[in-house]
Amino acid sequence: MADSTDREAGDDEVKRRFREALERKRTASAGRGGKNGGAGSKVRGVHERADHQRQFRRKSG
């Protein structure tokens, strides 16, 4: 009986620590919002010149 109580207390502690970590992560990312805040897209150079056709080859072997 005491073993299951200890396990539940340990599970609650782990869940609490995960919730705290998630809350820290959310507040940290919320502070960086905006255009120049670093929360923008990391994709660069989406529109390249289309003067050639890309060629895809299947790997043999």
N, C-alpha and C positions, 0 to 999 in steps of 0.2 A: 504494500500500500504506500509506503513512504517513497519507494522507488518511482512510482508513477507521479507522485506529487513533485518530486525533485525534477523529473523530466519535464513536466508541464511548466515549472518555474523557469527552467533553462530555455524552453521553447519561447516563453514569453519574453525573456531577456534578449534572445536572438532577434525576435520580431521587432522589439523596441529599438534595438540598435540599427536594424535595417531601415526602419521608418525614419529614424533620425538622420541616417546617411542620405536617404532619398530626399528628405526635406532640405538638407544642406545643398544637395545637388540642384534641386529646383530653384532655391533662392540664388545660388551662384549663377545659374544660367539666365534667370530673370533679370539680373542686373546688367547683362551684356546686350540687351535688346537694342534695336535701332539699326539704322543704315550702316554706320561705321563701328558698331559695337562688336563685330566679330561673329554675329549670329547669322550672317548672310550665307549664300550658297558658296561652296568651295569649288564649284565647277568653273573652270576658266577656259576661254577660247572655244566656245560652243560652236560658233559659226566660222568655219575655216573656208579657205578658198575651195571652190568646187571645180577646179580645172582638170581634175583627174578622177578616174573612177577607182574606188578601192577594190582590191582583189583579195578574196578570201579563199584560202586553200585548205583542203582537208588534210589533216595529219595522217601520213601513211605509216602505220607501224606502231 
